[in-house]
Amino acid sequence: MYYYRRPAHKRVRHYFMPFFMILFLILLVFFGWRVINSAFTDSSRNTINEWVFLDINSGSVKGMASDSSEWKTDNIPDKIYLQRGEKIKTGPDGRASLTFFDKSTIRLDVNSEADFQTLKRKKEINTIETVLPQGSAWITVKPLSDPDSVFTLYTGSLKIDSHEGVLAIDSPNTVYMINGSAQISLMKEGEAVKTYTLGVGQQFMLDEQGTRKIANGQEADVIFAISDRFKTSSWYQWNMTQNDLISDMNFPDEGTASLSAGDTTIDLTTDTAVDSTDTTTDLPSDLSTTDTTPKKEVTILSPKNHSAVNKSTVDISGEYDVNAVSAIYVQNKKASFDTLGKWTAYDVALNREGENVITIETENREGQRTPLSPFVIEYDTIAPSRPEITAPGKNGDSVVLESTEQAISGSVSADTYAVIVDDYRLGKYVPGSKAFEYYAKTVIGNLKAGENTYKIYAEDKAGNRSEATIITLVLNPDVIEKSAESMPTEALPSSSTGGVKITEPNGGSSFTTVKTEFEIKGTAPATAAKILVNDYELSKFKPGDVQWSYRAYASMGNLEIGKKNTYTAKAYDAEDHLLGSASIVIDVESEGSPQITIPTTKSSYLTTLNELVIGGSVGKWVQAIYINDKKLLNYIPGNEKWYYTVQLKPGVNLFSVYGEKDDVKTGSDSIEITYQP
């Protein structure tokens, strides 16, 4: 029997369920896309592409739009806003100021160029990257509060990063740090080969030879004290008179090109400028827009004429007039030179012992060669005789002392140019003199309890050193104790807190010395994240390190002769909390003959002034100072500085300075000052 089964009745919801499922999937895809898109675009939506405000100080300025490969030949308008990818170039009479959205500034000298690669702000993080392909620039980086913010400059083969400071660039690989600090990286194929920290008062200079050394893994001297020549340049002096910020700018909002004066689009494709009051500062009458100091077509800076060397090759370098000289030939071989007026001839061969006459020729734009005056280098490989000690004993003796100070005296051969005790050159020794004297004293740190061995060398003009003469001075501790009881001395301050200690030099205790180079070393708690010495952060110290070191060198500008130098080391944890500090005072006494440091430490100087002040340092023991055999009436014995105003005649003026003690002349120093009215 068959039964008929009626189909089940479908409810209404069964018919609408597929439509609900489709709608749900559509909504899921839509909101999912919104979330994913938001995640990927949040960064770009919060990132604002910023602007640069241009203020033309003087002369002509050219510009290049981001979508162009040609310079806009007509003078672009003053007080406009520039965007990422645009370029600016000053003419031979032009100077310009560029103010960024974070209030940092770049001032361009004549014949200088700037290319704005990155100008963006994301919340509190600023990123500014500028390329300086040529010319001179003065950069003021305003303090960047966010550690991820960065102000980066690219010039030559260098990458320069700074979070705060004032620096100057006058050639692709030369940087001057006026204030603050910067990290300088030598770049190769986009990677940093080596990174240096440049502090206030220091100069970074990298030449071809230094680049080769670093590329080969060798050390090269690249950091020096800022040169006197730069400090006296018109570019330096002009910048010191300028304000860091243009007051009449109002940066436009993102996505617009309108300005406060109107809504006209402003970029390098138009000639519309900001309608605002011109606050351009007029140049002082004595500071021209270009360096008008006249100079010779070719000068030789190193080595000096008639100097002596003990190697068979020598590097000769100098400066030249880029407008008059097209090439320089040394021994008929073309020298290396840049477009900024510097030249070098590497590895010039010296063919024989004695005097070698080096032929140097200049070539003008027409290809005509002109020889310079004869340039002579003496090649000498024969060392002087070793010194003979006459007191307090003889060569090789061991002498027991009864005092905390002892003079070591003796004789040297007539070809001796310097006497060296261990690593210290005797400042009192006069080149060519047959007698020398060296003082060992506990108060200056070169005489200590126990055995003190002194190696004494004679060195000639070429740098050849004799064999060492050795004498040993034995100082018993009881002699030091008796001396301390009978001769109280002034205590120099030193301190240590929070586990931060200074261990070297002199065991961390303050002291008086005549040395001018020190490695200050110490320890810190394991929780220390960074160490600052006199507000300079040690780049080699890493979180977790317990030892640190800092160099204090007179040549680097952070150790002053004739002054008490205080060094304070501070340790901070990862949250920038001060953990502790330690201090030491190094009182550097000048024990040398008079030295010329003003207007320059070099042997020659060029000026357009007919009156100059020359001066320098001198040892306290010097009783009188003479310039060109004329006694300085204003010098007070015991003073470690001297100054004298000289009147100049057109041409070369030679000045020689020496000291006198007990009617005996000290060593001398000299300078040639060329006055060109």
C-alpha positions as CSV (number, residue, x, y, z in Angstrom):
1,M,0.0,0.0,0.0
2,Y,1.3,3.3,-0.9
3,Y,1.0,6.4,1.2
4,Y,1.2,9.9,-0.1
5,R,3.5,12.2,2.0
6,R,2.8,15.9,1.7
7,P,6.0,18.0,1.3
8,A,7.0,19.9,4.4
9,H,5.8,23.5,4.5
10,K,8.6,26.1,4.2
11,R,8.6,29.0,6.5
12,V,9.1,32.6,5.4
13,R,12.5,32.8,7.1
14,H,13.8,30.0,4.9
15,Y,13.3,32.2,1.8
16,F,15.0,35.3,3.3
17,M,18.0,33.6,5.0
18,P,20.2,33.6,1.8
19,F,19.6,37.3,1.4
20,F,20.6,38.0,5.0
21,M,23.8,35.9,4.5
22,I,24.7,37.9,1.4
23,L,24.1,41.2,3.1
24,F,26.2,40.1,6.1
25,L,29.1,39.1,3.8
26,I,28.9,42.5,2.0
27,L,29.0,44.4,5.3
28,L,31.9,42.2,6.6
29,V,33.9,42.9,3.5
30,F,33.2,46.6,3.6
31,F,34.1,47.2,7.2
32,G,37.2,44.9,6.9
33,W,38.4,46.9,3.9
34,R,37.9,50.1,6.0
35,V,40.0,48.7,8.9
36,I,42.8,47.4,6.6
37,N,42.8,50.6,4.5
38,S,42.9,52.7,7.7
39,A,45.9,50.7,9.0
40,F,47.8,51.1,5.8
41,T,46.9,54.8,5.3
42,D,47.1,56.0,8.8
43,S,50.8,56.8,8.5
44,S,50.3,58.8,5.3
45,R,47.2,60.6,6.7
46,N,49.1,61.7,9.8
47,T,52.2,62.6,7.9
48,I,52.3,66.2,6.7
49,N,54.6,67.3,4.0
50,E,56.0,70.6,5.1
51,W,57.5,73.7,3.5
52,V,60.7,75.9,3.6
53,F,60.5,79.6,3.7
54,L,63.0,81.4,1.4
55,D,64.4,84.9,2.3
56,I,66.9,86.4,-0.2
57,N,69.5,88.4,1.7
58,S,71.3,89.8,-1.3
59,G,72.1,89.3,-4.9
60,S,70.6,86.7,-7.3
61,V,69.1,83.3,-6.5
62,K,68.0,80.6,-9.0
63,G,65.5,77.8,-8.4
64,M,64.5,74.4,-9.9
65,A,61.0,73.0,-9.6
66,S,60.6,69.4,-8.5
67,D,59.2,68.3,-11.9
68,S,61.9,70.1,-13.9
69,S,65.6,69.5,-14.7
70,E,66.4,73.1,-15.6
71,W,67.3,76.0,-13.4
72,K,64.9,78.9,-13.5
73,T,67.3,81.5,-15.0
74,D,65.4,84.6,-14.0
75,N,65.7,85.7,-10.4
76,I,63.0,83.9,-8.4
77,P,60.9,86.1,-6.1
78,D,61.8,86.8,-2.5
79,K,59.8,85.4,0.4
80,I,58.2,82.3,-1.1
81,Y,57.6,78.8,0.1
82,L,59.6,75.9,-1.2
83,Q,58.5,72.3,-1.3
84,R,60.2,68.9,-1.2
85,G,62.1,68.1,-4.3
86,E,62.8,71.7,-5.2
87,K,66.3,73.2,-5.3
88,I,67.9,76.6,-4.7
89,K,71.2,78.0,-5.9
90,T,72.7,81.3,-5.1
91,G,74.7,83.3,-7.7
92,P,78.2,84.8,-7.4
93,D,76.6,87.8,-5.6
94,G,73.8,86.0,-3.8
95,R,73.1,85.0,-0.2
96,A,69.9,83.4,1.0
97,S,68.2,82.2,4.3
98,L,66.0,79.1,4.5
99,T,63.7,78.6,7.5
100,F,62.2,75.2,8.0
101,F,58.9,74.4,9.7
102,D,60.6,73.5,13.0
103,K,62.3,76.9,13.0
104,S,65.7,75.5,12.1
105,T,67.6,77.6,9.5
106,I,70.2,77.2,6.7
107,R,72.0,80.2,5.3
108,L,73.7,79.8,1.9
109,D,76.8,81.8,0.9
110,V,77.5,82.8,-2.7
111,N,77.6,80.0,-5.3
112,S,75.9,77.5,-3.0
113,E,73.1,75.0,-3.6
114,A,70.5,73.3,-1.5
115,D,68.2,70.4,-2.4
116,F,65.2,69.5,-0.2
117,Q,64.8,65.8,-0.2
118,T,62.5,65.2,2.9
119,L,60.3,67.7,4.7
120,K,57.7,65.9,6.7
121,R,56.1,66.0,10.2
122,K,54.2,63.1,11.8
123,K,52.7,64.1,15.1
124,E,55.7,65.2,17.1
125,I,58.4,63.7,14.9
126,N,60.1,65.9,12.4
127,T,62.2,64.6,9.5
128,I,64.3,67.0,7.5
129,E,66.9,65.9,4.9
130,T,68.8,68.4,2.8
131,V,71.5,67.9,0.3
132,L,74.2,70.6,0.0
133,P,76.0,69.7,-3.3
134,Q,78.3,72.7,-3.3
135,G,79.3,75.9,-1.6
136,S,79.1,77.1,2.0
137,A,76.3,76.9,4.5
138,W,75.6,78.0,8.1
139,I,73.1,75.7,9.8
140,T,71.2,76.4,13.1
141,V,69.3,73.3,14.3
142,K,66.6,74.1,16.8
143,P,66.3,71.7,19.8
144,L,64.4,68.6,18.7
145,S,62.3,67.3,21.7
146,D,61.4,64.0,20.2
147,P,64.4,61.6,20.0
148,D,63.1,60.2,16.7
149,S,63.2,63.6,15.1
150,V,66.2,64.2,12.9
151,F,67.8,67.1,11.0
152,T,70.1,65.5,8.4
153,L,72.5,67.1,5.9
154,Y,74.3,65.4,3.0
155,T,77.5,67.0,1.7
156,G,80.3,65.4,-0.3
157,S,80.7,61.9,1.1
158,L,79.4,62.9,4.6
159,K,76.0,62.4,6.4
160,I,75.6,64.9,9.2
161,D,72.9,64.3,11.9
162,S,72.1,66.8,14.7
163,H,69.4,67.3,17.3
164,E,70.6,70.7,18.4
165,G,73.4,73.0,17.5
166,V,75.1,75.5,15.1
167,L,77.4,74.2,12.4
168,A,79.0,75.5,9.3
169,I,80.2,73.9,6.0
170,D,82.6,75.6,3.7
171,S,83.6,72.6,1.5
172,P,82.0,69.2,0.9
173,N,84.1,67.4,3.5
174,T,84.8,70.2,6.1
175,V,82.4,70.9,9.0
176,Y,82.8,73.4,11.8
177,M,80.8,72.9,15.1
178,I,80.0,76.3,16.6
179,N,77.6,75.1,19.2
180,G,76.0,71.8,20.2
181,S,77.1,68.5,18.6
182,A,76.6,66.4,15.6
183,Q,77.2,62.8,14.3
184,I,79.2,62.7,11.1
185,S,79.3,59.5,9.1
186,L,81.5,58.8,6.1
187,M,79.3,57.2,3.6
188,K,80.1,54.7,0.9
189,E,77.4,53.2,-1.4
190,G,74.7,54.3,1.1
191,E,76.3,52.7,4.1
192,A,78.2,54.4,7.0
193,V,81.9,53.3,6.9
194,K,82.8,55.2,10.1
195,T,81.0,57.6,12.4
196,Y,82.4,60.4,14.5
197,T,81.0,62.7,17.1
198,L,81.8,66.4,16.6
199,G,81.6,68.6,19.7
200,V,81.5,72.4,20.2
201,G,84.7,74.2,19.0
202,Q,85.8,71.3,16.8
203,Q,86.4,71.0,13.1
204,F,86.0,67.9,10.9
205,M,88.2,67.9,7.9
206,L,88.6,64.9,5.5
207,D,90.9,65.0,2.5
208,E,91.7,62.5,-0.1
209,Q,94.5,60.9,1.9
210,G,92.3,60.5,5.0
211,T,89.6,59.0,2.8
212,R,92.0,56.4,1.5
213,K,93.2,55.5,5.0
214,I,89.7,55.0,6.4
215,A,88.7,53.0,3.3
216,N,91.7,50.7,4.1
217,G,90.8,50.3,7.7
218,Q,93.4,52.7,9.0
219,E,93.0,55.5,11.5
220,A,93.1,59.1,10.2
221,D,93.2,62.4,12.0
222,V,90.0,64.2,11.0
223,I,89.0,66.2,14.1
224,F,90.8,69.4,15.0
225,A,90.2,72.6,16.8
226,I,88.3,75.2,14.7
227,S,90.9,77.0,12.6
228,D,91.6,80.7,13.1
229,R,91.3,81.3,9.4
230,F,87.7,80.3,9.5
231,K,86.9,82.5,12.5
232,T,88.4,85.5,10.7
233,S,86.5,84.9,7.4
234,S,83.8,87.3,6.3
235,W,81.4,84.4,6.1
236,Y,81.8,83.6,9.8
237,Q,81.6,87.3,10.8
238,W,78.5,87.9,8.7
239,N,76.7,85.0,10.2
240,M,77.5,86.1,13.7
241,T,75.5,89.3,13.0
242,Q,72.4,87.6,11.6
243,N,69.1,86.5,13.4
244,D,68.3,82.8,13.3
245,L,64.7,83.2,12.3
246,I,62.8,85.2,9.7
247,S,59.9,86.9,11.6
248,D,57.3,87.4,8.9
249,M,56.7,83.8,7.8
250,N,53.4,81.9,8.2
251,F,53.7,78.3,7.0
252,P,50.7,77.1,5.0
253,D,48.6,74.2,6.0
254,E,49.0,70.7,4.4
255,G,47.3,70.3,1.1
256,T,47.2,74.0,0.3
257,A,49.6,76.5,-1.3
258,S,47.8,79.6,0.0
259,L,49.6,82.2,2.1
260,S,48.5,84.5,4.8
261,A,48.5,87.4,2.3
262,G,46.2,85.7,-0.1
263,D,45.4,82.4,-1.8
264,T,47.7,82.6,-4.8
265,T,49.6,79.4,-5.5
266,I,53.3,79.9,-4.8
267,D,56.1,77.7,-6.1
268,L,59.0,77.8,-8.5
269,T,56.8,77.8,-11.5
270,T,55.3,81.2,-10.7
271,D,56.7,84.6,-9.8
272,T,54.3,85.5,-7.0
273,A,55.8,86.3,-3.6
274,V,54.5,86.8,-0.1
275,D,53.1,90.3,0.4
276,S,54.8,91.1,3.7
277,T,57.2,93.6,5.1
278,D,60.8,93.0,4.0
279,T,62.9,92.4,7.1
280,T,66.1,91.6,5.3
281,T,69.0,92.7,7.4
282,D,71.3,95.1,5.6
283,L,75.0,94.1,5.6
284,P,77.3,96.1,7.8
285,S,79.5,98.5,5.8
286,D,82.6,96.6,6.8
287,L,81.3,93.1,5.8
288,S,80.9,92.6,2.1
289,T,78.8,89.8,0.6
290,T,81.9,88.1,-0.7
291,D,85.3,87.5,0.7
292,T,87.3,90.3,-0.8
293,T,90.5,89.4,1.0
294,P,93.1,89.3,-1.8
295,K,95.3,86.2,-2.1
296,K,98.2,84.9,-4.1
297,E,97.5,82.7,-7.1
298,V,99.3,79.8,-5.4
299,T,100.5,79.5,-1.8
300,I,102.3,76.6,-0.1
301,L,101.1,75.9,3.4
302,S,102.9,72.6,4.2
303,P,105.7,71.9,4.6
304,K,107.6,75.2,5.1
305,N,110.3,76.2,2.6
306,H,113.8,74.9,3.7
307,S,112.3,72.5,6.2
308,A,113.8,69.1,6.8
309,V,112.3,65.6,6.7
310,N,113.6,62.1,7.3
311,K,111.5,60.3,4.7
312,S,112.2,59.9,1.0
313,T,108.8,61.3,0.0
314,V,106.8,64.2,1.2
315,D,103.3,65.6,0.6
316,I,103.2,69.2,-0.4
317,S,99.9,71.1,0.0
318,G,98.5,74.7,-0.3
319,E,95.9,76.9,-1.7
320,Y,95.3,78.5,-5.1
321,D,93.1,81.1,-6.8
322,V,90.3,79.2,-8.6
323,N,89.7,82.1,-11.0
324,A,93.3,82.3,-12.2
325,V,94.9,78.8,-12.0
326,S,93.7,75.8,-13.9
327,A,96.5,73.3,-12.8
328,I,99.5,73.0,-10.6
329,Y,102.5,70.8,-11.4
330,V,105.1,69.6,-8.9
331,Q,108.2,68.0,-10.4
332,N,106.3,68.0,-13.7
333,K,103.5,65.9,-12.2
334,K,100.0,67.3,-11.9
335,A,98.8,67.9,-8.3
336,S,95.4,66.9,-7.0
337,F,93.1,69.9,-6.4
338,D,89.5,70.7,-5.7
339,T,87.2,73.5,-6.8
340,L,87.4,75.3,-3.5
341,G,91.0,76.4,-3.7
342,K,93.0,73.6,-2.1
343,W,95.7,71.5,-3.7
344,T,98.0,68.6,-2.7
345,A,100.9,66.8,-4.4
346,Y,101.3,63.4,-2.8
347,D,104.5,61.4,-2.4
348,V,106.9,63.8,-4.0
349,A,110.2,62.0,-4.2
350,L,113.4,63.3,-2.6
351,N,116.3,61.9,-4.6
352,R,119.3,62.5,-2.4
353,E,120.4,63.3,1.2
354,G,120.7,67.0,1.8
355,E,118.9,69.8,0.0
356,N,116.4,68.9,-2.8
357,V,115.1,71.7,-5.0
358,I,111.4,71.0,-5.8
359,T,110.0,72.5,-9.0
360,I,106.5,73.9,-8.7
361,E,104.7,75.4,-11.7
362,T,101.2,77.0,-12.1
363,E,99.2,76.8,-15.3
364,N,96.7,79.5,-16.2
365,R,93.5,79.3,-18.3
366,E,95.5,79.7,-21.5
367,G,97.8,76.8,-20.7
368,Q,100.8,78.9,-19.9
369,R,103.1,77.6,-17.1
370,T,104.9,79.9,-14.6
371,P,107.4,78.5,-12.1
372,L,107.3,79.5,-8.4
373,S,110.3,80.6,-6.4
374,P,112.7,77.7,-5.6
375,F,111.2,75.4,-3.0
376,V,113.8,73.5,-1.0
377,I,113.4,70.4,1.3
378,E,116.3,68.9,3.2
379,Y,116.3,65.1,3.3
380,D,118.2,63.9,6.4
381,T,118.3,60.4,7.9
382,I,121.2,60.8,10.3
383,A,120.2,61.1,14.0
384,P,122.0,63.3,16.4
385,S,124.3,61.9,19.2
386,R,122.5,60.7,22.3
387,P,122.4,63.2,25.2
388,E,125.0,63.2,28.0
389,I,123.6,63.6,31.5
390,T,125.8,65.6,33.9
391,A,123.5,65.9,37.0
392,P,122.3,64.5,39.3
393,G,124.3,61.6,38.0
394,K,125.6,60.1,34.7
395,N,124.1,58.1,31.9
396,G,122.5,54.9,33.4
397,D,122.9,55.9,37.0
398,S,120.3,55.4,39.8
399,V,120.1,58.3,42.2
400,V,118.3,58.4,45.6
401,L,116.6,61.7,46.2
402,E,116.2,63.7,49.4
403,S,113.7,66.1,47.9
404,T,110.4,66.1,46.1
405,E,111.9,67.9,43.1
406,Q,115.0,67.4,41.1
407,A,116.6,69.0,38.0
408,I,118.1,66.7,35.4
409,S,120.7,68.5,33.3
410,G,123.1,67.6,30.5
411,S,124.5,68.3,27.1
412,V,123.5,67.5,23.5
413,S,125.1,67.9,20.1
414,A,124.9,71.1,18.0
415,D,122.5,69.6,15.5
416,T,119.8,69.0,18.2
417,Y,116.5,70.8,17.5
418,A,114.5,69.4,20.4
419,V,115.2,67.5,23.6
420,I,112.5,65.0,24.6
421,V,112.1,63.4,28.1
422,D,109.8,60.4,27.7
423,D,107.0,62.0,25.6
424,Y,107.5,65.6,26.8
425,R,109.4,68.2,24.7
426,L,111.3,70.6,26.7
427,G,109.8,74.0,26.2
428,K,112.8,75.8,27.6
429,Y,115.3,74.2,25.3
430,V,116.6,76.6,22.5
431,P,117.3,74.8,19.2
432,G,121.1,74.5,18.7
433,S,121.9,75.0,22.3
434,K,124.3,72.4,23.8
435,A,122.8,72.4,27.3
436,F,119.4,71.2,28.5
437,E,117.5,71.0,31.8
438,Y,114.4,69.1,32.9
439,Y,112.5,69.4,36.2
440,A,111.0,66.4,37.9
441,K,108.5,67.4,40.6
442,T,105.9,65.6,42.6
443,V,103.5,68.6,42.3
444,I,103.3,68.4,38.5
445,G,103.0,64.6,38.5
446,N,106.3,63.6,36.8
447,L,108.0,62.4,40.0
448,K,106.3,59.7,42.2
449,A,107.2,57.5,45.1
450,G,109.5,54.6,44.1
451,E,111.7,54.3,41.0
452,N,111.2,56.9,38.3
453,T,112.9,56.1,35.0
454,Y,113.5,58.9,32.5
455,K,114.4,58.3,28.8
456,I,116.0,61.3,27.2
457,Y,116.3,61.8,23.5
458,A,117.8,64.4,21.1
459,E,115.9,65.1,18.0
460,D,117.1,67.0,14.9
461,K,115.1,69.3,12.6
462,A,114.1,66.4,10.3
463,G,112.6,64.4,13.2
464,N,115.5,61.9,13.6
465,R,115.8,60.7,17.2
466,S,118.9,59.7,18.9
467,E,119.3,56.6,21.1
468,A,117.9,57.1,24.6
469,T,119.9,58.1,27.6
470,I,118.4,56.7,30.8
471,I,118.6,57.9,34.4
472,T,116.6,56.6,37.4
473,L,115.5,58.7,40.3
474,V,114.4,56.9,43.5
475,L,112.0,58.8,45.8
476,N,111.2,57.2,49.2
477,P,107.7,57.8,50.6
478,D,109.0,59.3,53.8
479,V,110.5,62.1,51.8
480,I,107.1,62.9,50.4
481,E,105.5,62.8,53.8
482,K,108.1,65.2,55.3
483,S,107.7,67.6,52.3
484,A,103.9,67.6,52.8
485,E,104.2,68.5,56.4
486,S,106.6,71.3,55.8
487,M,105.1,72.7,52.6
488,P,101.3,73.0,52.7
489,T,99.8,73.3,49.2
490,E,96.4,74.5,47.9
491,A,94.0,71.7,47.5
492,L,92.2,71.6,44.2
493,P,88.6,70.4,44.4
494,S,87.5,67.0,43.3
495,S,84.3,65.1,44.0
496,S,82.5,61.8,43.4
497,T,78.9,60.7,44.0
498,G,76.4,58.0,43.1
499,G,79.0,55.3,42.2
500,V,80.6,57.5,39.4
501,K,84.3,57.7,39.8
502,I,87.3,59.2,37.9
503,T,90.3,56.8,38.1
504,E,92.8,58.4,35.8
505,P,94.8,60.6,35.5
506,N,96.5,61.0,38.9
507,G,94.1,58.4,40.5
508,G,91.2,60.8,40.0
509,S,92.6,63.5,42.2
510,S,93.0,67.1,40.9
511,F,96.5,68.1,40.1
512,T,98.8,70.7,38.4
513,T,100.8,69.8,35.3
514,V,102.5,71.1,32.2
515,K,101.2,68.3,30.0
516,T,98.5,69.1,27.4
517,E,97.0,65.7,26.6
518,F,95.1,63.5,28.9
519,E,92.9,60.4,28.8
520,I,90.3,60.9,31.6
521,K,89.0,57.5,32.6
522,G,86.5,56.3,35.2
523,T,83.8,53.9,36.3
524,A,80.0,54.1,36.5
525,P,77.1,52.0,37.9
526,A,75.9,49.1,35.7
527,T,72.5,50.8,35.5
528,A,74.1,53.7,33.6
529,A,72.7,54.2,30.1
530,K,74.9,57.2,29.1
531,I,77.8,59.3,30.4
532,L,78.2,63.0,29.8
533,V,81.5,64.8,30.4
534,N,81.0,68.6,30.6
535,D,77.6,68.0,28.8
536,Y,79.3,66.1,26.0
537,E,77.8,62.6,25.5
538,L,80.4,59.8,25.2
539,S,79.5,58.0,21.9
540,K,81.5,54.9,22.7
541,F,79.8,54.3,26.1
542,K,76.9,51.8,25.8
543,P,74.2,50.9,28.3
544,G,75.5,48.3,30.8
545,D,79.2,49.4,30.5
546,V,80.9,50.2,33.7
547,Q,84.0,51.9,32.3
548,W,84.3,55.1,30.3
549,S,87.0,57.3,28.9
550,Y,87.3,60.9,27.5
551,R,90.1,62.7,25.8
552,A,91.1,66.2,26.9
553,Y,93.6,67.6,24.5
554,A,94.8,71.2,24.0
555,S,94.9,70.5,20.3
556,M,91.2,69.6,20.3
557,G,90.2,72.8,22.2
558,N,88.8,71.1,25.3
559,L,92.0,71.7,27.5
560,E,93.2,75.2,28.0
561,I,96.8,76.0,28.8
562,G,97.3,78.4,31.7
563,K,93.9,77.7,33.3
564,K,92.3,75.3,35.8
565,N,90.2,72.9,33.6
566,T,87.3,71.3,35.4
567,Y,85.8,68.1,34.0
568,T,82.5,66.7,35.4
569,A,81.3,63.3,34.4
570,K,77.6,62.6,35.0
571,A,75.9,59.2,34.6
572,Y,72.2,58.9,33.6
573,D,69.9,55.8,33.6
574,A,67.6,54.8,30.7
575,E,64.9,57.2,31.9
576,D,67.4,60.1,31.9
577,H,67.6,60.2,35.7
578,L,70.9,61.4,37.2
579,L,72.7,58.6,39.0
580,G,75.8,60.4,40.1
581,S,78.7,62.5,39.1
582,A,82.5,62.9,39.6
583,S,84.8,65.9,39.0
584,I,88.5,66.5,38.5
585,V,90.4,69.8,38.1
586,I,93.5,69.8,35.8
587,D,95.5,73.0,36.3
588,V,97.7,73.3,33.2
589,E,100.7,75.5,33.6
590,S,102.5,76.8,30.6
591,E,106.2,75.9,30.8
592,G,107.2,76.8,27.3
593,S,108.8,79.6,25.4
594,P,106.5,82.3,24.0
595,Q,104.1,80.9,21.4
596,I,102.1,82.8,18.8
597,T,98.4,81.8,18.7
598,I,96.8,85.1,17.6
599,P,95.9,85.8,14.8
600,T,96.7,82.2,13.9
601,T,98.9,79.3,15.0
602,K,100.2,79.0,11.5
603,S,103.5,80.5,10.3
604,S,101.8,82.9,7.8
605,Y,98.8,85.1,7.8
606,L,97.1,87.4,5.1
607,T,95.2,90.5,6.0
608,T,93.8,93.8,4.6
609,L,94.2,95.6,7.9
610,N,97.2,97.8,8.6
611,E,97.0,97.1,12.4
612,L,96.7,93.8,14.2
613,V,97.0,92.3,17.7
614,I,99.4,89.4,17.9
615,G,99.7,87.3,21.1
616,G,99.9,83.9,22.6
617,S,101.0,81.8,25.6
618,V,104.2,81.8,27.6
619,G,105.6,80.0,30.7
620,K,105.3,81.6,34.1
621,W,109.1,81.4,34.6
622,V,109.8,83.8,31.7
623,Q,110.9,87.2,33.0
624,A,110.7,89.2,29.8
625,I,109.3,89.0,26.2
626,Y,110.8,90.5,23.1
627,I,109.2,91.0,19.7
628,N,111.8,91.8,16.9
629,D,114.3,92.5,19.8
630,K,111.9,95.1,21.3
631,K,110.9,94.4,24.9
632,L,107.2,94.3,25.7
633,L,106.6,96.9,28.4
634,N,103.1,95.6,29.2
635,Y,104.1,92.0,30.0
636,I,104.0,91.1,33.7
637,P,106.3,88.2,34.7
638,G,104.2,85.2,35.8
639,N,101.4,85.9,33.4
640,E,100.8,83.1,30.9
641,K,99.4,85.3,28.2
642,W,101.0,88.1,26.2
643,Y,99.6,90.6,23.6
644,Y,101.1,93.3,21.4
645,T,99.6,95.6,18.7
646,V,101.7,95.8,15.6
647,Q,101.6,98.3,12.7
648,L,101.9,96.7,9.3
649,K,103.6,97.9,6.1
650,P,102.4,96.8,2.6
651,G,103.9,93.5,1.8
652,V,105.4,90.8,4.1
653,N,106.0,91.7,7.7
654,L,108.1,89.3,9.8
655,F,107.6,89.1,13.6
656,S,109.8,87.0,15.9
657,V,109.1,86.6,19.6
658,Y,111.3,85.1,22.3
659,G,111.6,85.2,26.1
660,E,114.3,85.8,28.6
661,K,115.2,84.5,32.0
662,D,118.4,85.5,33.9
663,D,119.7,87.1,30.7
664,V,119.4,83.8,28.8
665,K,117.1,83.7,25.7
666,T,114.4,81.1,25.4
667,G,113.2,79.4,22.3
668,S,111.4,81.6,19.7
669,D,108.4,81.6,17.5
670,S,107.8,83.6,14.3
671,I,105.0,84.6,11.9
672,E,104.9,86.2,8.5
673,I,102.0,88.6,8.1
674,T,101.2,89.9,4.6
675,Y,99.4,93.2,4.4
676,Q,97.6,93.8,1.1
677,P,95.8,97.2,1.2
